[in-house]
Amino acid sequence: EAQVTQNPRYLITVTGKKLTVTCSQNMNHEYMSWYRQDPGLGLRQIYYSMNVEVTDKGDVPEGYKVSRKEKRNFPLILESPSPNQTSLYFCASSTRLAGVFATDTQYFGPGTRLTVL
Amino acid sequence: DAKTTQPNSMESNEEEPVHLPCNHSTISGTDYIHWYRQLPSQGPEYVIHGLTSNVNNRMASLAIAEDRKSSTLILHRATLRDAAVYYCILREATSGTYKYIFGTGTRLKVLA
């Protein structure tokens, strides 16, 4: 089954304790992305990756790191989490964007609810 | 960055058509308009997208204004399963960047 998986689904941690949220897709997609969702603010893009070893900032990258060493995986790293990073996080993937005028459909994972105390 | 604005919420009766509006007055010529929806406790799912012309698929229709500064997602016959938050998104594709800019979404209630 084609899917995007995220782990863990729920995480409670404390300020400053490094954590990683994993994201994996089995659709051979080139494009992957991380979003956070907060009440009243909708979804905001954190980072995205066009392909292996190619990443770029979204709208709210501060406090986050990503890496794309393999095509299927795109982990989100919080080196020193703070309470304002308490949020619902979604990973998404899509096929390669062929040129400026190409478009795509993103497939989203089930979400990771993170609480930073 | 081009932004979208949507009403916070709308209501519809079951089996009736629903028109969900979206304003994107600062859209650029290469921005595609995408619509996604998010059912309760799930990640967003794709609904439809378009550039300039109106589009139809099995889920919905997308009507795009001639000046592209607004668009409308049309659900032809709302069902209870269509109750969700609907996001209008500009897929920014200029200067080699491929950001997605989500609006705040419209929460659609469908009344039985």
Chai-1 contact restraints between the chains, C-beta under 6 A:
chainA,res_idxA,chainB,res_idxB,connection_type,confidence,min_distance_angstrom,max_distance_angstrom,comment,restraint_id
A,G42,B,F102,contact,1.0,0.0,6.0,A-B,restraint_1
A,G42,B,T104,contact,1.0,0.0,6.0,A-B,restraint_2
A,G42,B,G105,contact,1.0,0.0,6.0,A-B,restraint_3
A,L43,B,F102,contact,1.0,0.0,6.0,A-B,restraint_4
A,Q45,B,K99,contact,1.0,0.0,6.0,A-B,restraint_5
A,Q45,B,Y100,contact,1.0,0.0,6.0,A-B,restraint_6
A,G58,B,K99,contact,1.0,0.0,6.0,A-B,restraint_7
A,F90,B,G43,contact,1.0,0.0,6.0,A-B,restraint_8
A,L97,B,Y98,contact,1.0,0.0,6.0,A-B,restraint_9
A,V100,B,T30,contact,1.0,0.0,6.0,A-B,restraint_10
A,V100,B,A93,contact,1.0,0.0,6.0,A-B,restraint_11
A,T103,B,Y32,contact,1.0,0.0,6.0,A-B,restraint_12
A,T103,B,H49,contact,1.0,0.0,6.0,A-B,restraint_13
A,T105,B,Y46,contact,1.0,0.0,6.0,A-B,restraint_14
A,F108,B,G43,contact,1.0,0.0,6.0,A-B,restraint_15
A,F108,B,P44,contact,1.0,0.0,6.0,A-B,restraint_16
A,G109,B,G43,contact,1.0,0.0,6.0,A-B,restraint_17
A,P110,B,G43,contact,1.0,0.0,6.0,A-B,restraint_18
A,G111,B,G43,contact,1.0,0.0,6.0,A-B,restraint_19
